[in-house]
Amino acid sequence: MSNSLLDIPATTIKGDSKTLADFGGKAVLVVNTASKCGFTPQYKGLEALWQQYKDKGLVIAGFPCNQFGHQEPGDEGAISEFCELNFGVTFPLFKKIEVNGDNTHPLYAELKQRAPGLMGSKGIKWNFTKFLVGKDGKLVKRFAPTTKPEDLTSEIEALLK
């Protein structure tokens, strides 16, 4: 049986089409990112999680978004260069998307449906909202932008068992 969450296509920052299923049955931490945000230093923590767990079954998937305070104004080349130079990012990045409104990317529409925020809110409140998705595509949990990547270690380890 197809799991729609795993089958939704997204375009990588280099222009390739991928789905979560393409990551080969790994758990995925999906994060909407921005280069000029107070939470931007979380790139460092996300990269640390990637390095720690990439060989144990976790993928980090970064989705740049310019919907919050215009904090991701650059094009894909600028975003990629910024992340690599400033934070040594090697985890998969995708093309800039919208996470709210009429042009919400289908992956985010599904993520928000499956894991509403506080008090049932479907909207993404800010950059660096995180969704931890299980290996089988069953959504596990949504985390606020204020939740630091390093604070997800126990959730990730439980999921990878």
C-alpha positions in Angstrom: 0.0 0.0 0.0 1.3 3.4 -0.9 1.8 6.0 1.8 1.1 9.4 0.4 3.6 11.1 2.8 6.4 9.0 1.4 5.4 9.5 -2.2 5.1 13.3 -2.4 7.8 14.6 -4.7 10.0 17.6 -3.8 12.9 19.1 -5.8 16.3 19.1 -4.2 18.4 22.3 -4.2 20.3 20.9 -7.1 17.1 20.3 -9.1 16.5 16.6 -8.7 13.1 15.2 -7.9 13.0 13.1 -4.7 10.4 11.7 -2.3 10.9 10.6 1.3 10.7 7.0 0.0 13.9 7.7 -2.0 15.8 7.8 1.3 15.4 4.0 1.6 13.3 3.4 4.6 15.1 5.9 6.9 13.5 8.1 9.5 13.4 11.7 8.3 13.6 15.0 10.2 11.9 17.6 8.0 12.7 21.2 8.8 11.7 24.5 7.2 14.9 26.6 7.3 16.1 30.2 6.7 19.5 31.9 6.5 18.7 35.1 8.2 16.7 34.0 11.2 17.4 34.0 14.9 17.2 30.2 14.8 19.6 30.0 11.8 22.4 28.7 14.2 20.2 25.5 14.5 21.8 24.5 11.1 24.9 23.6 13.2 22.8 21.3 15.5 21.0 19.8 12.5 24.3 19.0 10.8 25.5 17.4 14.1 22.4 15.2 14.2 23.0 14.3 10.6 26.6 13.3 11.3 25.6 11.3 14.4 22.7 9.4 12.9 23.0 9.3 9.1 24.6 5.8 9.2 22.0 4.6 11.8 18.9 5.4 9.7 18.1 9.2 10.0 18.0 11.7 7.2 17.7 15.5 7.8 15.7 17.3 5.0 16.0 21.1 5.0 13.3 23.1 3.1 14.3 26.8 2.8 11.3 29.1 3.2 11.0 32.9 2.8 7.5 33.3 4.4 8.6 34.4 7.8 10.1 37.9 7.9 11.6 37.4 4.5 14.5 35.6 6.2 15.4 33.5 3.2 15.6 36.0 0.3 18.4 34.2 -1.7 18.1 31.8 -4.6 19.0 28.1 -4.3 22.7 28.8 -5.2 23.0 31.5 -2.5 21.2 29.3 0.1 23.4 26.3 -0.6 26.6 28.4 -0.4 25.5 30.0 2.8 24.7 26.7 4.5 27.9 25.1 3.4 30.2 28.0 4.2 28.7 29.0 7.5 27.5 25.8 9.0 29.2 23.0 7.0 25.8 21.6 6.0 26.0 18.3 4.1 22.5 17.0 4.8 19.9 17.2 1.9 18.5 20.6 1.1 15.5 21.2 -1.1 14.4 24.1 -3.3 12.8 27.0 -1.5 9.1 26.3 -0.8 6.0 27.8 0.9 4.8 26.1 4.0 1.6 28.1 4.5 -1.1 29.6 2.3 -2.4 28.9 -1.2 1.0 27.7 -2.5 1.8 25.4 0.4 4.1 22.5 -0.8 2.1 19.3 -0.8 4.5 17.6 1.6 3.9 20.4 4.2 0.2 20.3 3.6 0.3 16.6 4.6 2.7 17.1 7.5 0.5 19.8 9.0 -2.6 17.7 8.6 -1.0 14.7 10.3 0.7 16.7 13.1 -1.1 19.9 14.0 0.6 22.4 16.2 -0.6 23.7 19.6 -4.3 23.8 20.1 -4.8 22.1 16.7 -3.2 24.8 14.7 -2.4 23.7 11.1 -0.2 26.7 10.3 3.6 26.7 10.6 4.4 29.5 13.0 8.0 30.2 12.1 11.3 28.9 10.6 12.8 25.8 12.0 9.6 24.0 12.8 10.5 20.3 12.8 8.6 17.1 11.8 10.1 13.7 12.8 8.8 11.1 10.4 9.1 7.4 11.0 10.8 4.9 8.7 7.4 3.6 7.5 6.2 7.2 6.7 4.0 7.3 9.7 4.4 10.8 11.1 5.8 10.7 14.6 6.0 14.2 16.0 6.0 18.0 15.4 8.5 20.2 17.3 8.4 24.0 17.7 11.1 26.3 16.2 12.4 26.8 19.8 13.2 23.1 20.2 16.9 22.8 19.6 18.1 19.9 17.3 20.2 18.5 20.1 17.0 18.2 22.3 15.6 15.6 19.8 18.3 13.0 20.5 16.1 10.8 22.7 13.2 11.0 20.3 15.5 10.0 17.4 17.1 7.2 19.2 13.8 5.7 20.2 12.6 6.0 16.6 15.7 4.3 15.2 15.5 1.2 17.6 
